[in-house]
Amino acid sequence: MRLLIKTTGIQNIFRILLALFIIFAGFSHLTFNRIDFQAQVPDWLPLSKDFVVILSGIVEISIGLTLLFWKKQRVNIGWALALFFILVFPGNIAQYLDGKDAFGSLDSDRARLIRLFFQPVLIAWALWSAGSWQSWRASKK
């Protein structure tokens, strides 16, 4: 059972910022960055790249909205978002290994490699800002 932990004001600010970022990213999956996001879909995935981008955009918008508004499930949503970040990471790795450009700024191996190091930051941000990590630790006591 996940305990609902009281989060600090700074955690709440960062949770809201993350939720807004994820909602924006999801919207961009469905609109103006749709082609760029297809560069992250690994060639070995047996699904249409466009379908994967649309689906991940819908998931991002859904998670972002729930993280923003569904306080009683905030801890679980933090875990869900962290899991989402883990599940899309192979796409980021594939983009680096395949040397696929995207977003104008991911146009070199160096830029794509640096980007890989931000995924653990996003995972930690989700778990910390939603109180998920604190809840897990409190449940072990």
N, C-alpha and C positions, 0 to 999 in steps of 0.2 A: 504494500500500500504506500502510495506517495503522500507525504505530508505537505500541506500547504504552508509554506514558510513565509513569514513576513519579510519582504524585501525592503531594502533601503531606498531612499529617494534617488540616489545615484544609479542603483540597479534599475529602478523604474524608468528613469530617463534613458538609460542605455537599452532597455527592453523596447521602449517605444521607438527609439531611433532604429533599432534592428528590425522591428516589425514594419516600419515605414520603408526601410531599405528593401526588405524582402517583397513587400507589396509592389514597390516601384520596379524591382527586378522582374517580378512575375508579369507585370503589365508590359514591360519591354520585351519579354519573351513572345508575347502575343502580338506585338505591334512593330515598333521601329528597329528592334535589335534581333528580330526573328532569324534572319540569315546568319548573323554573327554567332548566335547561340548554336546554330547547327554545326559550327566548326568544333564544338566541344563534344558532340555526340560521337562516340567511338565507332569506327567503321565496322567493328566486329559485332556490334549490337544488331540483332536481327529485326529491327523495327525501323520504320520510316523516321528519318532525322526530324522532319517537320512535326510528326506526331509526338515524338519525345519532347521536343521543345515546347509544343503547345501544352502537353500534359504537365511538364515540369513547371510551366508558367502558372497553370491553374493551381497546382499544389502549392507553389510559393505564395500566391495571392491568398489562398485558403489558410495556410499556416500563419501568414502575416496578420490577417484579420483576426484569427482566433487568438493569437498571441497578444494582440492589441486590446481585444474586448472581452475575452472569456476568462476572467480572473480565477475562477474556481478550477480551471484546467491548466492554468499557466505552467505549473511544474511539468505536467505531461507534455504540453506543447513544446516546452524547452527541449525535452528529450526527443520529440518528433523532429524538431528543426535540426538538432544536432545529427540525428540519423540521416535526415535528408542531405545535409552537408557531406556526410560520409559517403552516401550513395552516389552523389554526383562527382565526387573526387576522381574516380577513374576517368571520367570525361576530361577533366582538367589535365590529368597525366597524359591521356591520349593526345590532347591538343599540343602539349609540349613535345611528346615523342614524334608526332607526325609533322611538327613545324607548321601548324595551320594558324594563319593570322586571323585576328578578330578585333573588333571594337576600335580600330585605329591605333591603340596603344599596345596591343599584344602582337607586335610585328617583328619580334626577334626572339631567339631562343632564350636570351637573358631575361627579357620581360616575362615570357611564359614561365620560366623557372622561378622567378621571384614570386609570381602569383601563386605558385603551389604552396608557398610558406604561409599564405594568408588563410588557407582552409582550416588549419588547427586553431587559428585565432577566432574564426567565425564559430567553430564548434564550442570553444571555451566561452565565447561571448553569449551564445544561446543558453548554455547550461548555467552560467553565472547570473545573467540578467533575469532569467525566469525563476531563479531560486531552485532549479532542478538539482544541481550538485549539492546544495545545502540540505535539501530535502532527503536526498539519498543518504548523506552522511548522518543526518539526524535519525533516520529510520534504522541505522545500524547500531545505534546506542541503546 
